[in-house]
């Protein structure tokens, strides 16, 4: 469950990341993923020098898989923080 204070902290963290990185070559679908990686690792280098490379169909294929009911298998509990009833419903999970 995300609290208002927790959401405010996350929002401020994302603003700091955007400010620190500035312009980048990631598109509007890739950048939220890269930004989340930076947020989780506190490593700004992920946004520099093509450290994260996306296959041209990676995001659209991932979204399609989720919409088709594909299972999500992870090895860390931290992923649970990104899963909530609303985004599970959005992807029919």
N, CA, C and O atoms as CSV, one atom per row, in Angstrom:
chain,resi,resn,atom,element,x,y,z
A,1,UNK,N,N,0.845,-1.184,0.000
A,1,UNK,CA,C,0.000,0.000,0.000
A,1,UNK,C,C,0.884,1.238,0.000
A,1,UNK,O,O,1.794,1.357,0.820
A,2,UNK,N,N,0.616,2.155,-0.915
A,2,UNK,CA,C,1.374,3.389,-1.011
A,2,UNK,C,C,0.668,4.460,-0.199
A,2,UNK,O,O,-0.531,4.684,-0.368
A,3,UNK,N,N,1.406,5.122,0.684
A,3,UNK,CA,C,0.837,6.217,1.456
A,3,UNK,C,C,1.071,7.530,0.719
A,3,UNK,O,O,1.881,7.591,-0.206
A,4,UNK,N,N,0.365,8.577,1.127
A,4,UNK,CA,C,0.568,9.894,0.511
A,4,UNK,C,C,2.011,10.353,0.697
A,4,UNK,O,O,2.631,10.863,-0.237
A,5,UNK,N,N,2.534,10.174,1.885
A,5,UNK,CA,C,3.912,10.593,2.152
A,5,UNK,C,C,4.894,9.768,1.320
A,5,UNK,O,O,5.850,10.308,0.763
A,6,UNK,N,N,4.655,8.471,1.240
A,6,UNK,CA,C,5.511,7.617,0.431
A,6,UNK,C,C,5.473,8.016,-1.037
A,6,UNK,O,O,6.507,8.042,-1.704
A,7,UNK,N,N,4.283,8.328,-1.538
A,7,UNK,CA,C,4.144,8.762,-2.934
A,7,UNK,C,C,4.862,10.088,-3.158
A,7,UNK,O,O,5.497,10.286,-4.194
A,8,UNK,N,N,4.764,10.994,-2.188
A,8,UNK,CA,C,5.443,12.285,-2.313
A,8,UNK,C,C,6.964,12.104,-2.365
A,8,UNK,O,O,7.648,12.787,-3.126
A,9,UNK,N,N,7.478,11.198,-1.567
A,9,UNK,CA,C,8.918,10.915,-1.570
A,9,UNK,C,C,9.332,10.322,-2.910
A,9,UNK,O,O,10.350,10.715,-3.480
A,10,UNK,N,N,8.546,9.380,-3.410
A,10,UNK,CA,C,8.860,8.778,-4.707
A,10,UNK,C,C,8.808,9.819,-5.823
A,10,UNK,O,O,9.689,9.857,-6.681
A,11,UNK,N,N,7.774,10.663,-5.810
A,11,UNK,CA,C,7.658,11.711,-6.830
A,11,UNK,C,C,8.871,12.640,-6.804
A,11,UNK,O,O,9.405,12.996,-7.854
A,12,UNK,N,N,9.299,13.025,-5.625
A,12,UNK,CA,C,10.475,13.899,-5.504
A,12,UNK,C,C,11.735,13.184,-5.990
A,12,UNK,O,O,12.583,13.793,-6.642
A,13,UNK,N,N,11.858,11.905,-5.676
A,13,UNK,CA,C,13.004,11.131,-6.154
A,13,UNK,C,C,13.052,11.102,-7.676
A,13,UNK,O,O,14.123,11.233,-8.268
A,14,UNK,N,N,11.898,10.931,-8.309
A,14,UNK,CA,C,11.848,10.891,-9.767
A,14,UNK,C,C,12.215,12.249,-10.362
A,14,UNK,O,O,12.875,12.313,-11.399
A,15,UNK,N,N,11.791,13.333,-9.712
A,15,UNK,CA,C,12.164,14.677,-10.168
A,15,UNK,C,C,13.676,14.875,-10.084
A,15,UNK,O,O,14.284,15.468,-10.976
A,16,UNK,N,N,14.271,14.378,-9.013
A,16,UNK,CA,C,15.723,14.481,-8.848
A,16,UNK,C,C,16.438,13.706,-9.951
A,16,UNK,O,O,17.413,14.190,-10.524
A,17,UNK,N,N,15.955,12.514,-10.243
A,17,UNK,CA,C,16.552,11.699,-11.312
A,17,UNK,C,C,16.435,12.429,-12.645
A,17,UNK,O,O,17.415,12.523,-13.384
A,18,UNK,N,N,15.250,12.947,-12.961
A,18,UNK,CA,C,15.058,13.685,-14.212
A,18,UNK,C,C,16.006,14.875,-14.297
A,18,UNK,O,O,16.605,15.128,-15.341
A,19,UNK,N,N,16.135,15.600,-13.197
A,19,UNK,CA,C,17.004,16.774,-13.160
A,19,UNK,C,C,18.473,16.401,-13.327
A,19,UNK,O,O,19.210,17.062,-14.059
A,20,UNK,N,N,18.886,15.348,-12.651
A,20,UNK,CA,C,20.283,14.906,-12.699
A,20,UNK,C,C,20.674,14.400,-14.093
A,20,UNK,O,O,21.770,14.686,-14.575
A,21,UNK,N,N,19.787,13.661,-14.726
A,21,UNK,CA,C,20.100,13.072,-16.026
A,21,UNK,C,C,19.917,14.090,-17.148
A,21,UNK,O,O,20.731,14.143,-18.070
A,22,UNK,N,N,18.871,14.889,-17.082
A,22,UNK,CA,C,18.621,15.845,-18.166
A,22,UNK,C,C,18.215,15.119,-19.432
A,22,UNK,O,O,17.439,14.164,-19.387
A,23,UNK,N,N,18.740,15.573,-20.569
A,23,UNK,CA,C,18.357,14.929,-21.819
A,23,UNK,C,C,18.987,13.539,-21.916
A,23,UNK,O,O,20.058,13.285,-21.365
A,24,UNK,N,N,18.305,12.661,-22.621
A,24,UNK,CA,C,18.745,11.273,-22.770
A,24,UNK,C,C,18.169,10.740,-24.077
A,24,UNK,O,O,17.324,11.389,-24.694
A,25,UNK,N,N,18.614,9.584,-24.493
A,25,UNK,CA,C,18.171,9.007,-25.767
A,25,UNK,C,C,17.003,8.031,-25.629
A,25,UNK,O,O,16.550,7.477,-26.631
A,26,UNK,N,N,16.509,7.808,-24.414
A,26,UNK,CA,C,15.422,6.850,-24.222
A,26,UNK,C,C,14.087,7.453,-24.654
A,26,UNK,O,O,13.862,8.651,-24.481
A,27,UNK,N,N,13.203,6.630,-25.213
A,27,UNK,CA,C,11.900,7.140,-25.636
A,27,UNK,C,C,10.933,7.161,-24.450
A,27,UNK,O,O,11.295,6.795,-23.332
A,28,UNK,N,N,9.697,7.597,-24.713
A,28,UNK,CA,C,8.717,7.792,-23.636
A,28,UNK,C,C,8.310,6.491,-22.948
A,28,UNK,O,O,7.795,6.526,-21.831
A,29,UNK,N,N,8.529,5.358,-23.585
A,29,UNK,CA,C,8.201,4.073,-22.972
A,29,UNK,C,C,9.411,3.496,-22.223
A,29,UNK,O,O,9.255,2.823,-21.204
A,30,UNK,N,N,10.587,3.759,-22.728
A,30,UNK,CA,C,11.813,3.239,-22.105
A,30,UNK,C,C,12.214,4.029,-20.864
A,30,UNK,O,O,12.656,3.451,-19.871
A,31,UNK,N,N,12.059,5.356,-20.921
A,31,UNK,CA,C,12.548,6.188,-19.831
A,31,UNK,C,C,11.946,5.831,-18.467
A,31,UNK,O,O,12.700,5.775,-17.495
A,32,UNK,N,N,10.643,5.588,-18.333
A,32,UNK,CA,C,10.132,5.214,-17.007
A,32,UNK,C,C,10.793,3.944,-16.454
A,32,UNK,O,O,10.947,3.806,-15.241
A,33,UNK,N,N,11.176,3.036,-17.320
A,33,UNK,CA,C,11.844,1.809,-16.880
A,33,UNK,C,C,13.256,2.118,-16.408
A,33,UNK,O,O,13.682,1.661,-15.347
A,34,UNK,N,N,13.978,2.896,-17.204
A,34,UNK,CA,C,15.341,3.275,-16.823
A,34,UNK,C,C,15.316,4.083,-15.528
A,34,UNK,O,O,16.136,3.867,-14.635
A,35,UNK,N,N,14.383,5.000,-15.436
A,35,UNK,CA,C,14.254,5.828,-14.225
A,35,UNK,C,C,13.967,4.961,-13.003
A,35,UNK,O,O,14.500,5.225,-11.925
A,36,UNK,N,N,13.141,3.941,-13.152
A,36,UNK,CA,C,12.833,3.025,-12.044
A,36,UNK,C,C,14.076,2.241,-11.634
A,36,UNK,O,O,14.299,2.009,-10.446
A,37,UNK,N,N,14.884,1.832,-12.610
A,37,UNK,CA,C,16.145,1.136,-12.303
A,37,UNK,C,C,17.060,2.052,-11.508
A,37,UNK,O,O,17.663,1.634,-10.520
A,38,UNK,N,N,17.162,3.305,-11.945
A,38,UNK,CA,C,17.993,4.265,-11.209
A,38,UNK,C,C,17.461,4.442,-9.794
A,38,UNK,O,O,18.231,4.451,-8.833
A,39,UNK,N,N,16.171,4.580,-9.667
A,39,UNK,CA,C,15.555,4.761,-8.348
A,39,UNK,C,C,15.837,3.570,-7.435
A,39,UNK,O,O,16.141,3.748,-6.255
A,40,UNK,N,N,15.737,2.370,-7.973
A,40,UNK,CA,C,15.936,1.154,-7.173
A,40,UNK,C,C,17.391,0.940,-6.796
A,40,UNK,O,O,17.683,0.374,-5.742
A,41,UNK,N,N,18.311,1.389,-7.651
A,41,UNK,CA,C,19.733,1.099,-7.422
A,41,UNK,C,C,20.535,2.304,-6.942
A,41,UNK,O,O,21.654,2.151,-6.453
A,42,UNK,N,N,19.966,3.499,-7.080
A,42,UNK,CA,C,20.681,4.754,-6.802
A,42,UNK,C,C,21.930,4.893,-7.670
A,42,UNK,O,O,22.903,5.534,-7.271
A,43,UNK,N,N,21.898,4.295,-8.850
A,43,UNK,CA,C,23.040,4.336,-9.766
A,43,UNK,C,C,22.632,5.081,-11.039
A,43,UNK,O,O,21.973,4.524,-11.918
A,44,UNK,N,N,23.035,6.347,-11.120
A,44,UNK,CA,C,22.680,7.189,-12.249
A,44,UNK,C,C,23.377,6.758,-13.538
A,44,UNK,O,O,22.953,7.146,-14.627
A,45,UNK,N,N,24.420,5.977,-13.430
A,45,UNK,CA,C,25.138,5.536,-14.623
A,45,UNK,C,C,24.290,4.652,-15.537
A,45,UNK,O,O,24.622,4.489,-16.711
A,46,UNK,N,N,23.212,4.085,-15.026
A,46,UNK,CA,C,22.353,3.268,-15.884
A,46,UNK,C,C,21.778,4.083,-17.046
A,46,UNK,O,O,21.455,3.515,-18.089
A,47,UNK,N,N,21.645,5.392,-16.884
A,47,UNK,CA,C,21.068,6.225,-17.935
A,47,UNK,C,C,22.121,6.759,-18.896
A,47,UNK,O,O,21.786,7.436,-19.868
A,48,UNK,N,N,23.354,6.470,-18.640
A,48,UNK,CA,C,24.428,7.021,-19.465
A,48,UNK,C,C,25.079,5.931,-20.311
A,48,UNK,O,O,25.109,4.762,-19.928
A,49,UNK,N,N,25.590,6.331,-21.447
A,49,UNK,CA,C,26.413,5.458,-22.287
A,49,UNK,C,C,25.725,4.147,-22.670
A,49,UNK,O,O,26.376,3.103,-22.731
A,50,UNK,N,N,24.426,4.190,-22.927
A,50,UNK,CA,C,23.707,2.994,-23.377
A,50,UNK,C,C,23.871,1.799,-22.444
A,50,UNK,O,O,24.020,0.668,-22.906
A,51,UNK,N,N,23.844,2.037,-21.155
A,51,UNK,CA,C,23.982,0.932,-20.197
A,51,UNK,C,C,22.764,0.011,-20.224
A,51,UNK,O,O,22.880,-1.182,-19.947
A,52,UNK,N,N,21.606,0.557,-20.554
A,52,UNK,CA,C,20.412,-0.267,-20.691
A,52,UNK,C,C,19.976,-0.169,-22.149
A,52,UNK,O,O,19.702,0.918,-22.656
A,53,UNK,N,N,19.917,-1.314,-22.810
A,53,UNK,CA,C,19.564,-1.371,-24.221
A,53,UNK,C,C,18.264,-2.165,-24.345
A,53,UNK,O,O,18.137,-3.255,-23.787
A,54,UNK,N,N,17.322,-1.619,-25.065
A,54,UNK,CA,C,16.029,-2.262,-25.255
A,54,UNK,C,C,15.930,-2.825,-26.665
A,54,UNK,O,O,16.294,-2.154,-27.631
A,55,UNK,N,N,15.442,-4.047,-26.788
A,55,UNK,CA,C,15.073,-4.566,-28.100
A,55,UNK,C,C,13.896,-3.733,-28.588
A,55,UNK,O,O,13.086,-3.290,-27.774
A,56,UNK,N,N,13.781,-3.512,-29.872
A,56,UNK,CA,C,12.740,-2.627,-30.403
A,56,UNK,C,C,11.325,-3.061,-30.027
A,56,UNK,O,O,10.425,-2.222,-29.987
A,57,UNK,N,N,11.103,-4.338,-29.753
A,57,UNK,CA,C,9.766,-4.826,-29.411
A,57,UNK,C,C,9.625,-5.235,-27.946
A,57,UNK,O,O,8.594,-5.782,-27.556
A,58,UNK,N,N,10.627,-4.982,-27.151
A,58,UNK,CA,C,10.623,-5.485,-25.768
A,58,UNK,C,C,9.431,-4.993,-24.960
A,58,UNK,O,O,8.747,-5.792,-24.320
A,59,UNK,N,N,9.180,-3.720,-24.981
A,59,UNK,CA,C,8.119,-3.166,-24.136
A,59,UNK,C,C,6.746,-3.567,-24.655
A,59,UNK,O,O,5.893,-3.992,-23.876
A,60,UNK,N,N,6.522,-3.438,-25.952
A,60,UNK,CA,C,5.207,-3.815,-26.495
A,60,UNK,C,C,4.944,-5.306,-26.303
A,60,UNK,O,O,3.814,-5.697,-26.010
A,61,UNK,N,N,5.964,-6.137,-26.463
A,61,UNK,CA,C,5.783,-7.575,-26.236
A,61,UNK,C,C,5.515,-7.880,-24.771
A,61,UNK,O,O,4.704,-8.752,-24.457
A,62,UNK,N,N,6.184,-7.173,-23.878
A,62,UNK,CA,C,5.953,-7.365,-22.445
A,62,UNK,C,C,4.538,-6.990,-22.045
A,62,UNK,O,O,3.883,-7.714,-21.296
A,63,UNK,N,N,4.073,-5.857,-22.546
A,63,UNK,CA,C,2.693,-5.422,-22.250
A,63,UNK,C,C,1.692,-6.417,-22.810
A,63,UNK,O,O,0.720,-6.771,-22.143
A,64,UNK,N,N,1.924,-6.863,-24.017
A,64,UNK,CA,C,1.019,-7.853,-24.621
A,64,UNK,C,C,0.996,-9.144,-23.803
A,64,UNK,O,O,-0.067,-9.729,-23.594
A,65,UNK,N,N,2.162,-9.587,-23.343
A,65,UNK,CA,C,2.221,-10.809,-22.527
A,65,UNK,C,C,1.430,-10.641,-21.243
A,65,UNK,O,O,0.703,-11.549,-20.840
A,66,UNK,N,N,1.561,-9.481,-20.591
A,66,UNK,CA,C,0.805,-9.236,-19.358
A,66,UNK,C,C,-0.692,-9.206,-19.631
A,66,UNK,O,O,-1.478,-9.768,-18.868
A,67,UNK,N,N,-1.082,-8.561,-20.702
A,67,UNK,CA,C,-2.516,-8.497,-21.049
A,67,UNK,C,C,-3.077,-9.868,-21.387
A,67,UNK,O,O,-4.276,-10.103,-21.236
A,68,UNK,N,N,-2.228,-10.766,-21.840
A,68,UNK,CA,C,-2.655,-12.125,-22.163
A,68,UNK,C,C,-2.556,-13.072,-20.969
A,68,UNK,O,O,-2.738,-14.280,-21.119
A,69,UNK,N,N,-2.270,-12.533,-19.792
A,69,UNK,CA,C,-2.278,-13.339,-18.583
A,69,UNK,C,C,-0.978,-14.058,-18.267
A,69,UNK,O,O,-0.967,-14.988,-17.461
A,70,UNK,N,N,0.106,-13.647,-18.883
A,70,UNK,CA,C,1.405,-14.272,-18.626
A,70,UNK,C,C,1.774,-14.125,-17.144
A,70,UNK,O,O,1.527,-13.081,-16.541
A,71,UNK,N,N,2.351,-15.148,-16.578
A,71,UNK,CA,C,2.801,-15.095,-15.191
A,71,UNK,C,C,4.032,-14.209,-15.059
A,71,UNK,O,O,4.817,-14.066,-15.997
A,72,UNK,N,N,4.186,-13.615,-13.873
A,72,UNK,CA,C,5.373,-12.835,-13.536
A,72,UNK,C,C,6.135,-13.639,-12.489
A,72,UNK,O,O,5.609,-13.908,-11.409
A,73,UNK,N,N,7.353,-14.019,-12.798
A,73,UNK,CA,C,8.175,-14.803,-11.879
A,73,UNK,C,C,9.404,-13.982,-11.531
A,73,UNK,O,O,10.168,-13.589,-12.413
A,74,UNK,N,N,9.590,-13.725,-10.249
A,74,UNK,CA,C,10.719,-12.914,-9.784
A,74,UNK,C,C,11.382,-13.587,-8.598
A,74,UNK,O,O,10.829,-14.502,-7.989
A,75,UNK,N,N,12.573,-13.117,-8.286
A,75,UNK,CA,C,13.283,-13.709,-7.152
A,75,UNK,C,C,13.471,-12.729,-5.995
A,75,UNK,O,O,14.274,-12.975,-5.096
A,76,UNK,N,N,12.729,-11.612,-6.017
A,76,UNK,CA,C,12.831,-10.648,-4.922
A,76,UNK,C,C,11.435,-10.178,-4.525
A,76,UNK,O,O,10.554,-10.050,-5.375
A,77,UNK,N,N,11.237,-9.924,-3.249
A,77,UNK,CA,C,9.943,-9.459,-2.765
A,77,UNK,C,C,9.676,-8.001,-3.126
A,77,UNK,O,O,8.525,-7.564,-3.103
A,78,UNK,N,N,10.722,-7.239,-3.461
A,78,UNK,CA,C,10.549,-5.831,-3.784
A,78,UNK,C,C,9.615,-5.585,-4.951
A,78,UNK,O,O,9.022,-4.511,-5.050
A,79,UNK,N,N,9.473,-6.549,-5.827
A,79,UNK,CA,C,8.584,-6.405,-6.976
A,79,UNK,C,C,7.136,-6.259,-6.512
A,79,UNK,O,O,6.327,-5.621,-7.186
A,80,UNK,N,N,6.816,-6.839,-5.382
A,80,UNK,CA,C,5.451,-6.742,-4.862
A,80,UNK,C,C,5.030,-5.294,-4.651
A,80,UNK,O,O,3.846,-4.971,-4.752
A,81,UNK,N,N,5.999,-4.413,-4.355
A,81,UNK,CA,C,5.693,-3.005,-4.157
A,81,UNK,C,C,5.144,-2.343,-5.408
A,81,UNK,O,O,4.391,-1.374,-5.315
A,82,UNK,N,N,5.509,-2.854,-6.574
A,82,UNK,CA,C,5.027,-2.292,-7.826
A,82,UNK,C,C,3.726,-2.903,-8.307
A,82,UNK,O,O,3.147,-2.449,-9.294
A,83,UNK,N,N,3.272,-3.919,-7.622
A,83,UNK,CA,C,2.026,-4.580,-8.002
A,83,UNK,C,C,0.917,-4.148,-7.051
A,83,UNK,O,O,1.053,-4.268,-5.833
A,84,UNK,N,N,-0.150,-3.658,-7.594
A,84,UNK,CA,C,-1.296,-3.315,-6.774
A,84,UNK,C,C,-2.567,-3.695,-7.516
A,84,UNK,O,O,-2.521,-4.075,-8.686
A,85,UNK,N,N,-3.685,-3.596,-6.843
A,85,UNK,CA,C,-4.939,-4.052,-7.444
A,85,UNK,C,C,-5.260,-3.302,-8.728
A,85,UNK,O,O,-5.786,-3.888,-9.674
A,86,UNK,N,N,-4.944,-1.994,-8.768
A,86,UNK,CA,C,-5.264,-1.225,-9.959
A,86,UNK,C,C,-4.433,-1.683,-11.152
A,86,UNK,O,O,-4.988,-1.942,-12.220
A,87,UNK,N,N,-3.091,-1.792,-10.991
A,87,UNK,CA,C,-2.341,-2.158,-12.183
A,87,UNK,C,C,-2.483,-3.640,-12.521
A,87,UNK,O,O,-2.265,-4.024,-13.670
A,88,UNK,N,N,-2.834,-4.461,-11.574
A,88,UNK,CA,C,-3.161,-5.852,-11.919
A,88,UNK,C,C,-4.455,-5.890,-12.722
A,88,UNK,O,O,-4.566,-6.648,-13.685
A,89,UNK,N,N,-5.443,-5.068,-12.326
A,89,UNK,CA,C,-6.703,-5.008,-13.061
A,89,UNK,C,C,-6.477,-4.458,-14.460
A,89,UNK,O,O,-7.081,-4.939,-15.419
A,90,UNK,N,N,-5.604,-3.441,-14.590
A,90,UNK,CA,C,-5.307,-2.872,-15.903
A,90,UNK,C,C,-4.797,-3.916,-16.874
A,90,UNK,O,O,-5.041,-3.827,-18.077
A,91,UNK,N,N,-4.087,-4.907,-16.351
A,91,UNK,CA,C,-3.510,-5.947,-17.203
A,91,UNK,C,C,-4.239,-7.275,-17.028
A,91,UNK,O,O,-3.690,-8.329,-17.348
A,92,UNK,N,N,-5.441,-7.233,-16.537
A,92,UNK,CA,C,-6.312,-8.403,-16.345
A,92,UNK,C,C,-5.656,-9.488,-15.521
A,92,UNK,O,O,-5.921,-10.671,-15.734
A,93,UNK,N,N,-4.798,-9.105,-14.577
A,93,UNK,CA,C,-4.113,-10.091,-13.738
A,93,UNK,C,C,-4.849,-10.376,-12.472
A,93,UNK,O,O,-4.396,-11.185,-11.663
